[in-house]
């Protein structure tokens, strides 16, 4: 686990930086589109498609970074009432389900990217497969970060957060 933690910490930081950059880009693109539409009555056709790609990127990379730093939603108050042994196994189940979820994202987005590769995003001229790239990468990151947490639980250690 010594080699996995620094790699995952760096990946998590990069994912969060990328999500933040996409959020800034989303704000910029939407403001740009609104100003052109309502002030100049001339809306560019690509704004909606770019905004959609950026929303997907913000959600997937932000979620992956949240999984790494254990920032996801949990029922801590319920689990805290259980015995230590049951708490341990609840966390194992959570991380195994997170791995399954990440792999499902990876498999589903890969299948969708392959099936839509020949189509293009109307106003951008890019392949529709690009819509599924953030989901694919987010699924990989979620699975890898959950594996790190699973290893840490069995080693009876804690994963050091990327943002401390």
C-alpha positions in Angstrom: 0.0 0.0 0.0 3.0 2.3 0.4 3.2 2.8 -3.4 -0.6 3.1 -3.9 -1.2 5.9 -1.5 1.0 8.6 -3.0 -0.2 7.7 -6.5 -3.9 7.9 -5.5 -3.3 11.0 -3.5 -1.9 12.7 -6.6 -4.6 11.3 -8.9 -7.2 12.6 -6.5 -5.7 16.1 -6.4 -5.5 16.1 -10.2 -9.1 14.9 -10.5 -10.3 17.7 -8.1 -8.2 20.3 -10.0 -9.7 19.2 -13.3 -13.2 19.2 -11.8 -12.6 22.8 -10.5 -11.3 23.9 -13.9 -14.3 22.3 -15.6 -16.6 24.2 -13.2 -14.9 27.5 -14.0 -15.2 26.6 -17.7 -18.9 25.7 -17.3 -19.6 29.0 -15.6 -17.7 30.9 -18.3 -19.5 29.1 -21.2 -22.9 29.5 -19.7 -22.5 33.2 -18.9 -21.1 33.7 -22.4 -24.1 31.9 -23.9 -26.6 33.8 -21.8 -25.0 37.2 -22.6 -24.9 36.5 -26.3 -28.5 35.2 -26.3 -30.2 37.9 -24.3 -28.0 40.9 -24.9 -27.0 40.4 -28.6 -29.8 38.0 -29.6 -27.2 35.7 -31.2 -26.7 32.5 -29.3 -23.9 30.2 -30.4 -25.1 26.7 -31.1 -22.3 24.9 -29.3 -22.8 26.3 -25.8 -25.2 23.7 -24.7 -23.1 20.8 -25.9 -19.9 22.2 -24.3 -21.8 22.9 -21.0 -23.1 19.3 -21.0 -19.6 17.8 -21.4 -18.3 20.1 -18.6 -21.2 19.1 -16.2 -20.4 15.4 -16.8 -16.7 16.1 -16.1 -17.4 18.1 -13.0 -19.7 15.4 -11.6 -17.4 12.4 -12.4 -14.1 13.8 -11.4 -15.5 15.5 -8.3 -17.2 12.3 -7.2 -14.0 10.3 -7.7 -12.1 12.8 -5.5 -14.8 12.6 -3.0 -14.5 8.8 -2.8 -10.8 9.0 -2.3 -11.2 11.5 0.6 -14.2 9.6 2.1 -16.4 12.7 1.4 -19.4 10.6 0.1 -22.7 10.5 1.9 -22.9 7.9 4.7 -25.1 6.9 7.5 -22.5 7.5 10.2 -24.9 8.0 13.0 -26.5 4.6 12.4 -23.2 2.8 11.9 -21.7 4.4 15.0 -24.3 2.6 17.2 -23.1 -0.8 15.9 -20.2 -2.8 17.4 -16.7 -2.3 16.1 -16.7 -5.6 14.4 -20.0 -4.8 12.6 -18.7 -1.4 11.7 -15.6 -3.0 10.1 -17.7 -5.3 7.9 -20.1 -2.4 7.0 -17.2 -0.5 5.7 -15.9 -3.5 3.7 -19.4 -3.9 2.1 -19.4 -0.2 1.3 -16.0 -0.3 -0.4 -16.8 -3.5 -2.3 -20.0 -1.9 -3.6 -18.1 1.2 -4.5 -15.7 -1.0 -6.6 -18.6 -2.7 -8.2 -20.1 0.7 -9.0 -16.9 2.0 -10.5 -16.5 -1.1 -12.6 -20.2 -0.8 -13.8 -19.5 2.9 -14.8 -16.4 1.7 -16.7 -18.2 -1.1 -18.5 -21.3 0.9 -19.3 -19.5 3.9 -20.5 -17.1 1.8 -22.6 -20.1 0.1 -24.2 -21.8 3.4 -24.9 -18.7 5.0 -26.3 -18.2 2.1 -28.7 -21.8 2.1 -29.8 -21.8 5.9 -30.4 -18.3 6.3 -31.8 -19.6 6.7 -35.4 -22.0 9.5 -34.4 -20.9 13.1 -33.9 -22.0 15.7 -31.4 -24.0 18.0 -33.6 -22.5 21.4 -33.0 -18.9 20.3 -32.0 -18.0 17.9 -34.7 -16.5 15.5 -32.1 -17.5 11.8 -31.8 -20.3 11.1 -29.4 -17.9 8.8 -27.6 -16.3 11.8 -26.0 -19.4 12.2 -23.8 -18.5 8.9 -22.1 -14.8 9.6 -21.5 -15.3 11.4 -18.2 -17.6 8.6 -17.0 -15.1 6.0 -18.0 -12.2 7.7 -16.3 -14.3 8.5 -13.2 -15.3 4.8 -12.9 -11.7 3.8 -13.0 -10.7 6.3 -10.4 -13.7 5.4 -8.1 -12.7 1.7 -8.3 -9.0 2.3 -7.7 -9.7 4.7 -4.8 -12.1 2.2 -3.2 -9.5 -0.6 -3.6 -7.1 1.6 -1.6 -9.7 2.0 1.1 -10.4 -1.7 1.2 -6.7 -2.5 1.6 -6.4 0.1 4.3 -9.3 -1.4 6.2 -7.8 -4.9 6.2 -4.4 -3.4 7.2 -6.2 -1.6 10.0 -4.9 1.8 8.8 -6.5 4.9 7.5 -6.2 6.5 4.1 -4.6 9.9 4.4 -6.8 12.5 2.7 -5.5 14.4 -0.3 -6.9 17.6 1.1 -5.8 18.1 4.7 
